[in-house]
């Protein structure tokens, strides 16, 4: 008989630990549901590539040197507004680099990462060298 009373007492205690009614409303408070954490998002890899085309440069200029100079301007770019940008860089004889829109106007988009560099070069040229530059961002 003691076993039965012990069993009933244990059952009464367990049922008292279940959802107890809320004293203010009399409704049983809901049992909390534990949700698993959301799956981690896969990281996206952004690649910025550039293409450089010498348009109007002195014949004695080594194309590789001019391309390396322009690549140095765009190598710090990790993103491109709108995914793509095109501009013209003119390597001046005094060592300056002038950047303009492809059509020569003052309207255009040039990523800040390009402008954050010193706009200087170390090429020994006697005439300006016009370089067409296109950079493009792709996500993988």
DOMARPA-238279 format. One record per residue: residue in three letters; y, z, x of N, C-alpha, C in turn. Coordinates in nm, 3 decimals. Example, Ala and Ser with C-alpha at 12.3 -4.5 7.8 and 13.67 -1.06 7.14 Angstrom:
% DOMARPA-238279
<node pafi="Ala" n_c2="-0.569" n_c3="0.780" n_c1="1.319" ca_c2="-0.450" ca_c3="0.780" ca_c1="1.230" c_c2="-0.330" c_c3="0.780" c_c1="1.320"/>
<node pafi="Ser" n_c2="-0.225" n_c3="0.708" n_c1="1.285" ca_c2="-0.106" ca_c3="0.714" ca_c1="1.367" c_c2="0.003" c_c3="0.787" c_c1="1.290"/>
% end
This chain:
% DOMARPA-238279
<node pafi="Unk" n_c2="-0.118" n_c3="0.000" n_c1="0.081" ca_c2="0.000" ca_c3="0.000" ca_c1="0.000" c_c2="0.126" c_c3="0.000" c_c1="0.087"/>
<node pafi="Unk" n_c2="0.123" n_c3="0.075" n_c1="0.198" ca_c2="0.238" ca_c3="0.078" ca_c1="0.288" c_c2="0.269" c_c3="-0.059" c_c1="0.345"/>
<node pafi="Unk" n_c2="0.165" n_c3="-0.137" n_c1="0.363" ca_c2="0.184" ca_c3="-0.271" ca_c1="0.416" c_c2="0.263" c_c3="-0.356" c_c1="0.315"/>
<node pafi="Unk" n_c2="0.232" n_c3="-0.344" n_c1="0.190" ca_c2="0.301" ca_c3="-0.422" ca_c1="0.086" c_c2="0.447" c_c3="-0.379" c_c1="0.080"/>
<node pafi="Unk" n_c2="0.473" n_c3="-0.246" n_c1="0.081" ca_c2="0.613" ca_c3="-0.201" ca_c1="0.077" c_c2="0.690" c_c3="-0.245" c_c1="0.201"/>
<node pafi="Unk" n_c2="0.625" n_c3="-0.240" n_c1="0.313" ca_c2="0.690" ca_c3="-0.285" ca_c1="0.437" c_c2="0.723" c_c3="-0.435" c_c1="0.432"/>
<node pafi="Unk" n_c2="0.631" n_c3="-0.509" n_c1="0.371" ca_c2="0.652" ca_c3="-0.653" ca_c1="0.358" c_c2="0.767" c_c3="-0.682" c_c1="0.262"/>
<node pafi="Unk" n_c2="0.771" n_c3="-0.613" n_c1="0.151" ca_c2="0.879" ca_c3="-0.632" ca_c1="0.053" c_c2="1.014" c_c3="-0.590" c_c1="0.110"/>
<node pafi="Unk" n_c2="1.013" n_c3="-0.478" n_c1="0.185" ca_c2="1.137" ca_c3="-0.432" ca_c1="0.246" c_c2="1.189" c_c3="-0.535" c_c1="0.347"/>
<node pafi="Unk" n_c2="1.101" n_c3="-0.594" n_c1="0.427" ca_c2="1.139" ca_c3="-0.696" ca_c1="0.523" c_c2="1.194" c_c3="-0.819" c_c1="0.452"/>
<node pafi="Unk" n_c2="1.131" n_c3="-0.858" n_c1="0.342" ca_c2="1.177" ca_c3="-0.973" ca_c1="0.266" c_c2="1.315" c_c3="-0.947" c_c1="0.206"/>
<node pafi="Unk" n_c2="1.337" n_c3="-0.826" n_c1="0.158" ca_c2="1.468" ca_c3="-0.790" ca_c1="0.101" c_c2="1.576" c_c3="-0.792" c_c1="0.209"/>
<node pafi="Unk" n_c2="1.543" n_c3="-0.745" n_c1="0.327" ca_c2="1.641" ca_c3="-0.746" ca_c1="0.435" c_c2="1.674" c_c3="-0.889" c_c1="0.478"/>
<node pafi="Unk" n_c2="1.573" n_c3="-0.977" n_c1="0.487" ca_c2="1.597" ca_c3="-1.115" ca_c1="0.526" c_c2="1.680" c_c3="-1.189" c_c1="0.421"/>
<node pafi="Unk" n_c2="1.653" n_c3="-1.164" n_c1="0.295" ca_c2="1.730" ca_c3="-1.233" ca_c1="0.192" c_c2="1.874" c_c3="-1.183" c_c1="0.191"/>
<node pafi="Unk" n_c2="1.897" n_c3="-1.060" n_c1="0.233" ca_c2="2.033" ca_c3="-1.008" ca_c1="0.242" c_c2="2.110" c_c3="-1.071" c_c1="0.357"/>
<node pafi="Unk" n_c2="2.039" n_c3="-1.123" n_c1="0.458" ca_c2="2.105" ca_c3="-1.187" ca_c1="0.572" c_c2="2.137" c_c3="-1.333" c_c1="0.543"/>
<node pafi="Unk" n_c2="2.081" n_c3="-1.388" n_c1="0.439" ca_c2="2.109" ca_c3="-1.528" ca_c1="0.405" c_c2="2.251" c_c3="-1.537" c_c1="0.353"/>
<node pafi="Unk" n_c2="2.282" n_c3="-1.643" n_c1="0.288" ca_c2="2.418" ca_c3="-1.667" ca_c1="0.242" c_c2="2.462" c_c3="-1.557" c_c1="0.147"/>
<node pafi="Unk" n_c2="2.551" n_c3="-1.472" n_c1="0.196" ca_c2="2.603" ca_c3="-1.362" ca_c1="0.115" c_c2="2.719" c_c3="-1.415" c_c1="0.032"/>
<node pafi="Unk" n_c2="2.732" n_c3="-1.369" n_c1="-0.090" ca_c2="2.841" ca_c3="-1.418" ca_c1="-0.173" c_c2="2.976" c_c3="-1.375" c_c1="-0.116"/>
<node pafi="Unk" n_c2="3.073" n_c3="-1.463" n_c1="-0.132" ca_c2="3.210" ca_c3="-1.435" ca_c1="-0.091" c_c2="3.265" c_c3="-1.333" c_c1="-0.189"/>
<node pafi="Unk" n_c2="3.321" n_c3="-1.226" n_c1="-0.136" ca_c2="3.370" ca_c3="-1.117" ca_c1="-0.223" c_c2="3.486" c_c3="-1.162" c_c1="-0.311"/>
<node pafi="Unk" n_c2="3.567" n_c3="-1.255" n_c1="-0.262" ca_c2="3.684" ca_c3="-1.297" ca_c1="-0.340" c_c2="3.644" c_c3="-1.389" c_c1="-0.455"/>
<node pafi="Unk" n_c2="3.554" n_c3="-1.483" n_c1="-0.430" ca_c2="3.521" ca_c3="-1.582" ca_c1="-0.532" c_c2="3.385" c_c3="-1.560" c_c1="-0.595"/>
<node pafi="Unk" n_c2="3.298" n_c3="-1.488" n_c1="-0.527" ca_c2="3.164" ca_c3="-1.465" ca_c1="-0.578" c_c2="3.069" c_c3="-1.578" c_c1="-0.543"/>
<node pafi="Unk" n_c2="3.119" n_c3="-1.684" n_c1="-0.483" ca_c2="3.035" ca_c3="-1.798" ca_c1="-0.445" c_c2="2.969" c_c3="-1.771" c_c1="-0.310"/>
<node pafi="Unk" n_c2="2.852" n_c3="-1.825" n_c1="-0.293" ca_c2="2.781" ca_c3="-1.807" ca_c1="-0.166" c_c2="2.854" c_c3="-1.888" c_c1="-0.058"/>
<node pafi="Unk" n_c2="2.876" n_c3="-1.827" n_c1="0.057" ca_c2="2.942" ca_c3="-1.898" ca_c1="0.166" c_c2="2.843" c_c3="-1.997" c_c1="0.226"/>
<node pafi="Unk" n_c2="2.890" n_c3="-2.117" n_c1="0.261" ca_c2="2.799" ca_c3="-2.220" ca_c1="0.312" c_c2="2.743" c_c3="-2.183" c_c1="0.449"/>
<node pafi="Unk" n_c2="2.622" n_c3="-2.227" n_c1="0.472" ca_c2="2.560" ca_c3="-2.208" ca_c1="0.602" c_c2="2.618" c_c3="-2.311" c_c1="0.698"/>
<node pafi="Unk" n_c2="2.666" n_c3="-2.268" n_c1="0.816" ca_c2="2.725" ca_c3="-2.364" ca_c1="0.908" c_c2="2.621" c_c3="-2.464" c_c1="0.958"/>
<node pafi="Unk" n_c2="2.661" n_c3="-2.589" n_c1="0.968" ca_c2="2.574" ca_c3="-2.694" ca_c1="1.017" c_c2="2.621" c_c3="-2.732" c_c1="1.157"/>
<node pafi="Unk" n_c2="2.531" n_c3="-2.726" n_c1="1.251" ca_c2="2.566" ca_c3="-2.760" ca_c1="1.389" c_c2="2.544" c_c3="-2.910" c_c1="1.409"/>
<node pafi="Unk" n_c2="2.652" n_c3="-2.979" n_c1="1.443" ca_c2="2.646" ca_c3="-3.123" ca_c1="1.465" c_c2="2.624" c_c3="-3.150" c_c1="1.614"/>
<node pafi="Unk" n_c2="2.542" n_c3="-3.248" n_c1="1.646" ca_c2="2.527" ca_c3="-3.283" ca_c1="1.788" c_c2="2.655" c_c3="-3.350" c_c1="1.838"/>
<node pafi="Unk" n_c2="2.685" n_c3="-3.338" n_c1="1.966" ca_c2="2.806" ca_c3="-3.403" ca_c1="2.019" c_c2="2.794" c_c3="-3.555" c_c1="2.006"/>
<node pafi="Unk" n_c2="2.907" n_c3="-3.624" n_c1="1.988" ca_c2="2.902" ca_c3="-3.769" ca_c1="1.977" c_c2="2.857" c_c3="-3.830" c_c1="2.109"/>
<node pafi="Unk" n_c2="2.791" n_c3="-3.945" n_c1="2.105" ca_c2="2.748" ca_c3="-4.007" ca_c1="2.230" c_c2="2.868" c_c3="-4.048" c_c1="2.315"/>
<node pafi="Unk" n_c2="2.853" n_c3="-4.036" n_c1="2.443" ca_c2="2.962" ca_c3="-4.071" ca_c1="2.535" c_c2="2.984" c_c3="-4.222" c_c1="2.532"/>
<node pafi="Unk" n_c2="3.111" n_c3="-4.261" n_c1="2.531" ca_c2="3.145" ca_c3="-4.403" ca_c1="2.530" c_c2="3.117" c_c3="-4.463" c_c1="2.667"/>
<node pafi="Unk" n_c2="3.071" n_c3="-4.586" n_c1="2.666" ca_c2="3.046" ca_c3="-4.654" ca_c1="2.794" c_c2="3.180" c_c3="-4.688" c_c1="2.858"/>
<node pafi="Unk" n_c2="3.195" n_c3="-4.662" n_c1="2.986" ca_c2="3.322" ca_c3="-4.695" ca_c1="3.051" c_c2="3.339" c_c3="-4.847" c_c1="3.061"/>
<node pafi="Unk" n_c2="3.461" n_c3="-4.892" n_c1="3.038" ca_c2="3.490" ca_c3="-5.034" ca_c1="3.054" c_c2="3.546" c_c3="-5.059" c_c1="3.193"/>
<node pafi="Unk" n_c2="3.505" n_c3="-5.167" n_c1="3.249" ca_c2="3.551" ca_c3="-5.205" ca_c1="3.381" c_c2="3.652" c_c3="-5.318" c_c1="3.363"/>
<node pafi="Unk" n_c2="3.770" n_c3="-5.300" n_c1="3.419" ca_c2="3.873" ca_c3="-5.402" ca_c1="3.410" c_c2="3.887" c_c3="-5.470" c_c1="3.545"/>
<node pafi="Unk" n_c2="3.884" n_c3="-5.603" n_c1="3.542" ca_c2="3.897" ca_c3="-5.681" ca_c1="3.665" c_c2="4.024" c_c3="-5.765" c_c1="3.654"/>
<node pafi="Unk" n_c2="4.106" n_c3="-5.760" n_c1="3.757" ca_c2="4.226" ca_c3="-5.844" ca_c1="3.761" c_c2="4.207" c_c3="-5.944" c_c1="3.875"/>
<node pafi="Unk" n_c2="4.209" n_c3="-6.071" n_c1="3.837" ca_c2="4.192" ca_c3="-6.177" ca_c1="3.936" c_c2="4.320" c_c3="-6.259" c_c1="3.945"/>
<node pafi="Unk" n_c2="4.343" n_c3="-6.315" n_c1="4.061" ca_c2="4.463" ca_c3="-6.397" ca_c1="4.079" c_c2="4.425" c_c3="-6.533" c_c1="4.137"/>
<node pafi="Unk" n_c2="4.506" n_c3="-6.631" n_c1="4.100" ca_c2="4.493" ca_c3="-6.762" ca_c1="4.162" c_c2="4.630" c_c3="-6.801" c_c1="4.216"/>
<node pafi="Unk" n_c2="4.631" n_c3="-6.856" n_c1="4.334" ca_c2="4.754" ca_c3="-6.888" ca_c1="4.405" c_c2="4.749" c_c3="-7.036" c_c1="4.442"/>
<node pafi="Unk" n_c2="4.856" n_c3="-7.108" n_c1="4.407" ca_c2="4.863" ca_c3="-7.249" ca_c1="4.441" c_c2="4.996" c_c3="-7.278" c_c1="4.509"/>
<node pafi="Unk" n_c2="4.989" n_c3="-7.330" n_c1="4.631" ca_c2="5.111" ca_c3="-7.365" ca_c1="4.703" c_c2="5.167" c_c3="-7.493" c_c1="4.641"/>
<node pafi="Unk" n_c2="5.292" n_c3="-7.487" n_c1="4.597" ca_c2="5.351" ca_c3="-7.600" ca_c1="4.526" c_c2="5.440" c_c3="-7.682" c_c1="4.618"/>
<node pafi="Unk" n_c2="5.532" n_c3="-7.617" n_c1="4.685" ca_c2="5.628" ca_c3="-7.687" ca_c1="4.769" c_c2="5.651" c_c3="-7.600" c_c1="4.893"/>
<node pafi="Unk" n_c2="5.573" n_c3="-7.626" n_c1="4.996" ca_c2="5.580" ca_c3="-7.543" ca_c1="5.116" c_c2="5.592" c_c3="-7.631" c_c1="5.241"/>
<node pafi="Unk" n_c2="5.649" n_c3="-7.577" n_c1="5.348" ca_c2="5.657" ca_c3="-7.653" ca_c1="5.473" c_c2="5.518" c_c3="-7.693" c_c1="5.522"/>
<node pafi="Unk" n_c2="5.507" n_c3="-7.810" n_c1="5.580" ca_c2="5.378" ca_c3="-7.862" ca_c1="5.625" c_c2="5.314" c_c3="-7.774" c_c1="5.732"/>
<node pafi="Unk" n_c2="5.396" n_c3="-7.708" n_c1="5.814" ca_c2="5.343" ca_c3="-7.626" ca_c1="5.924" c_c2="5.289" c_c3="-7.491" c_c1="5.877"/>
<node pafi="Unk" n_c2="5.318" n_c3="-7.453" n_c1="5.755" ca_c2="5.274" ca_c3="-7.323" ca_c1="5.704" c_c2="5.122" c_c3="-7.323" c_c1="5.681"/>
<node pafi="Unk" n_c2="5.057" n_c3="-7.221" n_c1="5.729" ca_c2="4.914" ca_c3="-7.206" ca_c1="5.706" c_c2="4.892" c_c3="-7.159" c_c1="5.561"/>
<node pafi="Unk" n_c2="4.822" n_c3="-7.236" n_c1="5.478" ca_c2="4.801" ca_c3="-7.196" ca_c1="5.339" c_c2="4.736" c_c3="-7.059" c_c1="5.325"/>
<node pafi="Unk" n_c2="4.645" n_c3="-7.028" n_c1="5.416" ca_c2="4.575" ca_c3="-6.900" ca_c1="5.411" c_c2="4.674" c_c3="-6.783" c_c1="5.424"/>
<node pafi="Unk" n_c2="4.772" n_c3="-6.797" n_c1="5.514" ca_c2="4.872" ca_c3="-6.691" ca_c1="5.533" c_c2="4.957" c_c3="-6.671" c_c1="5.407"/>
<node pafi="Unk" n_c2="4.999" n_c3="-6.780" n_c1="5.346" ca_c2="5.080" ca_c3="-6.771" ca_c1="5.225" c_c2="5.000" c_c3="-6.707" c_c1="5.112"/>
<node pafi="Unk" n_c2="4.873" n_c3="-6.746" n_c1="5.097" ca_c2="4.789" ca_c3="-6.688" ca_c1="4.992" c_c2="4.766" c_c3="-6.539" c_c1="5.015"/>
<node pafi="Unk" n_c2="4.745" n_c3="-6.500" n_c1="5.140" ca_c2="4.727" ca_c3="-6.358" ca_c1="5.172" c_c2="4.853" c_c3="-6.278" c_c1="5.139"/>
<node pafi="Unk" n_c2="4.969" n_c3="-6.337" n_c1="5.164" ca_c2="5.095" ca_c3="-6.270" ca_c1="5.132" c_c2="5.108" c_c3="-6.245" c_c1="4.982"/>
<node pafi="Unk" n_c2="5.078" n_c3="-6.346" n_c1="4.902" ca_c2="5.086" ca_c3="-6.332" ca_c1="4.756" c_c2="4.977" c_c3="-6.240" c_c1="4.705"/>
<node pafi="Unk" n_c2="4.859" n_c3="-6.248" n_c1="4.760" ca_c2="4.751" ca_c3="-6.158" ca_c1="4.719" c_c2="4.791" c_c3="-6.013" c_c1="4.744"/>
<node pafi="Unk" n_c2="4.865" n_c3="-5.989" n_c1="4.851" ca_c2="4.915" ca_c3="-5.853" ca_c1="4.878" c_c2="5.007" c_c3="-5.803" c_c1="4.768"/>
<node pafi="Unk" n_c2="5.078" n_c3="-5.894" n_c1="4.702" ca_c2="5.167" ca_c3="-5.853" ca_c1="4.592" c_c2="5.091" c_c3="-5.814" c_c1="4.467"/>
<node pafi="Unk" n_c2="4.979" n_c3="-5.880" n_c1="4.439" ca_c2="4.907" ca_c3="-5.856" ca_c1="4.313" c_c2="4.784" c_c3="-5.768" c_c1="4.329"/>
<node pafi="Unk" n_c2="4.750" n_c3="-5.729" n_c1="4.451" ca_c2="4.626" ca_c3="-5.654" ca_c1="4.470" c_c2="4.627" c_c3="-5.515" c_c1="4.407"/>
<node pafi="Unk" n_c2="4.741" n_c3="-5.456" n_c1="4.382" ca_c2="4.746" ca_c3="-5.324" ca_c1="4.320" c_c2="4.744" c_c3="-5.327" c_c1="4.168"/>
<node pafi="Unk" n_c2="4.734" n_c3="-5.445" n_c1="4.110" ca_c2="4.736" ca_c3="-5.457" ca_c1="3.964" c_c2="4.600" c_c3="-5.422" c_c1="3.905"/>
<node pafi="Unk" n_c2="4.597" n_c3="-5.321" n_c1="3.820" ca_c2="4.473" ca_c3="-5.284" ca_c1="3.752" c_c2="4.473" c_c3="-5.330" c_c1="3.607"/>
<node pafi="Unk" n_c2="4.587" n_c3="-5.376" n_c1="3.559" ca_c2="4.595" ca_c3="-5.433" ca_c1="3.424" c_c2="4.713" c_c3="-5.530" c_c1="3.420"/>
<node pafi="Unk" n_c2="4.707" n_c3="-5.619" n_c1="3.320" ca_c2="4.812" ca_c3="-5.720" ca_c1="3.303" c_c2="4.853" c_c3="-5.717" c_c1="3.156"/>
<node pafi="Unk" n_c2="4.981" n_c3="-5.696" n_c1="3.126" ca_c2="5.025" ca_c3="-5.695" ca_c1="2.986" c_c2="4.991" c_c3="-5.829" c_c1="2.918"/>
<node pafi="Unk" n_c2="4.923" n_c3="-5.821" n_c1="2.806" ca_c2="4.884" ca_c3="-5.943" ca_c1="2.736" c_c2="4.762" c_c3="-6.011" c_c1="2.796"/>
<node pafi="Unk" n_c2="4.706" n_c3="-5.955" n_c1="2.903" ca_c2="4.586" ca_c3="-6.011" ca_c1="2.963" c_c2="4.609" c_c3="-6.121" c_c1="3.066"/>
<node pafi="Unk" n_c2="4.728" n_c3="-6.182" n_c1="3.065" ca_c2="4.753" ca_c3="-6.293" ca_c1="3.156" c_c2="4.902" c_c3="-6.301" c_c1="3.188"/>
<node pafi="Unk" n_c2="4.934" n_c3="-6.336" n_c1="3.311" ca_c2="5.074" ca_c3="-6.357" ca_c1="3.351" c_c2="5.079" c_c3="-6.471" c_c1="3.451"/>
<node pafi="Unk" n_c2="5.187" n_c3="-6.547" n_c1="3.442" ca_c2="5.208" ca_c3="-6.657" ca_c1="3.535" c_c2="5.353" c_c3="-6.653" c_c1="3.579"/>
<node pafi="Unk" n_c2="5.374" n_c3="-6.668" n_c1="3.710" ca_c2="5.509" ca_c3="-6.668" ca_c1="3.764" c_c2="5.512" c_c3="-6.747" c_c1="3.894"/>
<node pafi="Unk" n_c2="5.630" n_c3="-6.772" n_c1="3.942" ca_c2="5.649" ca_c3="-6.844" ca_c1="4.068" c_c2="5.709" c_c3="-6.747" c_c1="4.168"/>
<node pafi="Unk" n_c2="5.650" n_c3="-6.743" n_c1="4.286" ca_c2="5.703" ca_c3="-6.663" ca_c1="4.396" c_c2="5.754" c_c3="-6.760" c_c1="4.502"/>
<node pafi="Unk" n_c2="5.876" n_c3="-6.740" n_c1="4.544" ca_c2="5.933" ca_c3="-6.825" ca_c1="4.649" c_c2="5.946" c_c3="-6.741" c_c1="4.775"/>
<node pafi="Unk" n_c2="5.878" n_c3="-6.785" n_c1="4.879" ca_c2="5.886" ca_c3="-6.718" ca_c1="5.008" c_c2="6.007" c_c3="-6.778" c_c1="5.080"/>
<node pafi="Unk" n_c2="6.108" n_c3="-6.697" n_c1="5.102" ca_c2="6.234" ca_c3="-6.744" ca_c1="5.162" c_c2="6.227" c_c3="-6.734" c_c1="5.315"/>
<node pafi="Unk" n_c2="6.305" n_c3="-6.817" n_c1="5.386" ca_c2="6.305" ca_c3="-6.812" ca_c1="5.533" c_c2="6.350" c_c3="-6.676" c_c1="5.590"/>
<node pafi="Unk" n_c2="6.432" n_c3="-6.601" n_c1="5.517" ca_c2="6.479" ca_c3="-6.472" ca_c1="5.568" c_c2="6.379" c_c3="-6.358" c_c1="5.545"/>
<node pafi="Unk" n_c2="6.261" n_c3="-6.390" n_c1="5.489" ca_c2="6.159" ca_c3="-6.287" ca_c1="5.467" c_c2="6.156" c_c3="-6.232" c_c1="5.326"/>
<node pafi="Unk" n_c2="6.250" n_c3="-6.272" n_c1="5.242" ca_c2="6.253" ca_c3="-6.224" ca_c1="5.103" c_c2="6.153" c_c3="-6.302" c_c1="5.018"/>
<node pafi="Unk" n_c2="6.108" n_c3="-6.238" n_c1="4.910" ca_c2="6.024" ca_c3="-6.303" ca_c1="4.810" c_c2="6.100" c_c3="-6.298" c_c1="4.679"/>
<node pafi="Unk" n_c2="6.127" n_c3="-6.415" n_c1="4.621" ca_c2="6.196" ca_c3="-6.425" ca_c1="4.494" c_c2="6.094" c_c3="-6.460" c_c1="4.387"/>
<node pafi="Unk" n_c2="6.100" n_c3="-6.389" n_c1="4.274" ca_c2="6.005" ca_c3="-6.414" ca_c1="4.166" c_c2="6.081" c_c3="-6.465" c_c1="4.044"/>
<node pafi="Unk" n_c2="6.032" n_c3="-6.576" n_c1="3.987" ca_c2="6.094" ca_c3="-6.634" ca_c1="3.869" c_c2="5.987" c_c3="-6.676" c_c1="3.769"/>
<node pafi="Unk" n_c2="6.031" n_c3="-6.715" n_c1="3.650" ca_c2="5.941" ca_c3="-6.771" ca_c1="3.551" c_c2="5.897" c_c3="-6.909" c_c1="3.598"/>
<node pafi="Unk" n_c2="5.781" n_c3="-6.958" n_c1="3.552" ca_c2="5.732" ca_c3="-7.088" ca_c1="3.598" c_c2="5.828" c_c3="-7.203" c_c1="3.571"/>
<node pafi="Unk" n_c2="5.904" n_c3="-7.195" n_c1="3.461" ca_c2="5.997" ca_c3="-7.304" ca_c1="3.430" c_c2="6.133" c_c3="-7.285" c_c1="3.495"/>
<node pafi="Unk" n_c2="6.149" n_c3="-7.181" n_c1="3.578" ca_c2="6.274" ca_c3="-7.156" ca_c1="3.646" c_c2="6.374" c_c3="-7.075" c_c1="3.566"/>
<node pafi="Unk" n_c2="6.339" n_c3="-7.041" n_c1="3.442" ca_c2="6.431" ca_c3="-6.963" ca_c1="3.359" c_c2="6.424" c_c3="-6.816" c_c1="3.396"/>
<node pafi="Unk" n_c2="6.507" n_c3="-6.738" n_c1="3.330" ca_c2="6.506" ca_c3="-6.593" ca_c1="3.353" c_c2="6.415" c_c3="-6.522" c_c1="3.253"/>
<node pafi="Unk" n_c2="6.350" n_c3="-6.598" n_c1="3.165" ca_c2="6.261" ca_c3="-6.541" ca_c1="3.063" c_c2="6.117" c_c3="-6.547" c_c1="3.113"/>
<node pafi="Unk" n_c2="6.045" n_c3="-6.439" n_c1="3.098" ca_c2="5.905" ca_c3="-6.438" ca_c1="3.139" c_c2="5.855" c_c3="-6.295" c_c1="3.155"/>
<node pafi="Unk" n_c2="5.727" n_c3="-6.282" n_c1="3.177" ca_c2="5.666" ca_c3="-6.151" ca_c1="3.195" c_c2="5.606" c_c3="-6.142" c_c1="3.334"/>
<node pafi="Unk" n_c2="5.651" n_c3="-6.042" n_c1="3.406" ca_c2="5.597" ca_c3="-6.017" ca_c1="3.540" c_c2="5.548" c_c3="-5.872" c_c1="3.539"/>
<node pafi="Unk" n_c2="5.421" n_c3="-5.850" n_c1="3.569" ca_c2="5.368" ca_c3="-5.713" ca_c1="3.569" c_c2="5.443" c_c3="-5.623" c_c1="3.668"/>
<node pafi="Unk" n_c2="5.465" n_c3="-5.500" n_c1="3.628" ca_c2="5.536" ca_c3="-5.403" ca_c1="3.712" c_c2="5.462" c_c3="-5.381" c_c1="3.843"/>
<node pafi="Unk" n_c2="5.330" n_c3="-5.392" n_c1="3.841" ca_c2="5.253" ca_c3="-5.371" ca_c1="3.964" c_c2="5.292" c_c3="-5.470" c_c1="4.072"/>
<node pafi="Unk" n_c2="5.339" n_c3="-5.589" n_c1="4.034" ca_c2="5.385" ca_c3="-5.687" ca_c1="4.132" c_c2="5.520" c_c3="-5.643" c_c1="4.188"/>
<node pafi="Unk" n_c2="5.606" n_c3="-5.595" n_c1="4.099" ca_c2="5.741" ca_c3="-5.558" ca_c1="4.141" c_c2="5.746" c_c3="-5.425" c_c1="4.215"/>
<node pafi="Unk" n_c2="5.637" n_c3="-5.350" n_c1="4.212" ca_c2="5.637" ca_c3="-5.220" ca_c1="4.280" c_c2="5.623" c_c3="-5.233" c_c1="4.432"/>
<node pafi="Unk" n_c2="5.590" n_c3="-5.351" n_c1="4.480" ca_c2="5.581" ca_c3="-5.377" ca_c1="4.624" c_c2="5.717" c_c3="-5.415" c_c1="4.679"/>
<node pafi="Unk" n_c2="5.731" n_c3="-5.403" n_c1="4.809" ca_c2="5.849" ca_c3="-5.459" ca_c1="4.875" c_c2="5.837" c_c3="-5.610" c_c1="4.864"/>
<node pafi="Unk" n_c2="5.937" n_c3="-5.672" n_c1="4.813" ca_c2="5.932" ca_c3="-5.817" ca_c1="4.797" c_c2="5.978" c_c3="-5.883" c_c1="4.928"/>
<node pafi="Unk" n_c2="5.896" n_c3="-5.864" n_c1="5.030" ca_c2="5.921" ca_c3="-5.918" ca_c1="5.165" c_c2="5.793" c_c3="-5.982" c_c1="5.216"/>
<node pafi="Unk" n_c2="5.809" n_c3="-6.075" n_c1="5.307" ca_c2="5.694" ca_c3="-6.135" ca_c1="5.375" c_c2="5.724" c_c3="-6.144" c_c1="5.525"/>
<node pafi="Unk" n_c2="5.620" n_c3="-6.172" n_c1="5.604" ca_c2="5.637" ca_c3="-6.177" ca_c1="5.749" c_c2="5.606" c_c3="-6.316" c_c1="5.805"/>
<node pafi="Unk" n_c2="5.609" n_c3="-6.416" n_c1="5.720" ca_c2="5.580" ca_c3="-6.551" ca_c1="5.766" c_c2="5.702" c_c3="-6.613" c_c1="5.834"/>
<node pafi="Unk" n_c2="5.679" n_c3="-6.684" n_c1="5.940" ca_c2="5.789" ca_c3="-6.752" ca_c1="6.012" c_c2="5.803" c_c3="-6.892" c_c1="5.953"/>
<node pafi="Unk" n_c2="5.896" n_c3="-6.906" n_c1="5.860" ca_c2="5.919" ca_c3="-7.037" ca_c1="5.797" c_c2="6.067" c_c3="-7.073" c_c1="5.805"/>
<node pafi="Unk" n_c2="6.096" n_c3="-7.202" n_c1="5.808" ca_c2="6.235" ca_c3="-7.247" ca_c1="5.816" c_c2="6.285" c_c3="-7.299" c_c1="5.681"/>
<node pafi="Unk" n_c2="6.191" n_c3="-7.328" n_c1="5.590" ca_c2="6.226" ca_c3="-7.373" ca_c1="5.455" c_c2="6.151" c_c3="-7.287" c_c1="5.355"/>
<node pafi="Unk" n_c2="6.205" n_c3="-7.272" n_c1="5.234" ca_c2="6.135" ca_c3="-7.192" ca_c1="5.132" c_c2="5.998" c_c3="-7.250" c_c1="5.097"/>
<node pafi="Unk" n_c2="5.910" n_c3="-7.163" n_c1="5.054" ca_c2="5.775" ca_c3="-7.201" ca_c1="5.012" c_c2="5.757" c_c3="-7.153" c_c1="4.869"/>
<node pafi="Unk" n_c2="5.736" n_c3="-7.248" n_c1="4.778" ca_c2="5.720" ca_c3="-7.216" ca_c1="4.636" c_c2="5.571" c_c3="-7.203" c_c1="4.605"/>
<node pafi="Unk" n_c2="5.534" n_c3="-7.088" n_c1="4.545" ca_c2="5.394" ca_c3="-7.058" ca_c1="4.518" c_c2="5.378" c_c3="-7.028" c_c1="4.369"/>
<node pafi="Unk" n_c2="5.286" n_c3="-7.098" n_c1="4.304" ca_c2="5.254" ca_c3="-7.074" ca_c1="4.163" c_c2="5.144" c_c3="-6.968" c_c1="4.158"/>
<node pafi="Unk" n_c2="5.170" n_c3="-6.859" n_c1="4.085" ca_c2="5.077" ca_c3="-6.746" ca_c1="4.081" c_c2="5.036" c_c3="-6.720" c_c1="3.938"/>
<node pafi="Unk" n_c2="4.906" n_c3="-6.704" n_c1="3.918" ca_c2="4.855" ca_c3="-6.666" ca_c1="3.786" c_c2="4.760" c_c3="-6.549" c_c1="3.805"/>
<node pafi="Unk" n_c2="4.780" n_c3="-6.444" n_c1="3.726" ca_c2="4.687" ca_c3="-6.330" ca_c1="3.730" c_c2="4.633" c_c3="-6.309" c_c1="3.590"/>
<node pafi="Unk" n_c2="4.505" n_c3="-6.270" n_c1="3.584" ca_c2="4.438" ca_c3="-6.256" ca_c1="3.456" c_c2="4.351" c_c3="-6.131" c_c1="3.458"/>
<node pafi="Unk" n_c2="4.352" n_c3="-6.061" n_c1="3.346" ca_c2="4.272" ca_c3="-5.938" ca_c1="3.332" c_c2="4.154" c_c3="-5.967" c_c1="3.241"/>
<node pafi="Unk" n_c2="4.036" n_c3="-5.925" n_c1="3.284" ca_c2="3.917" ca_c3="-5.935" ca_c1="3.202" c_c2="3.848" c_c3="-5.800" c_c1="3.199"/>
<node pafi="Unk" n_c2="3.789" n_c3="-5.767" n_c1="3.085" ca_c2="3.717" ca_c3="-5.640" ca_c1="3.072" c_c2="3.568" c_c3="-5.669" c_c1="3.060"/>
<node pafi="Unk" n_c2="3.488" n_c3="-5.590" n_c1="3.127" ca_c2="3.344" ca_c3="-5.608" ca_c1="3.122" c_c2="3.277" c_c3="-5.479" c_c1="3.083"/>
% end
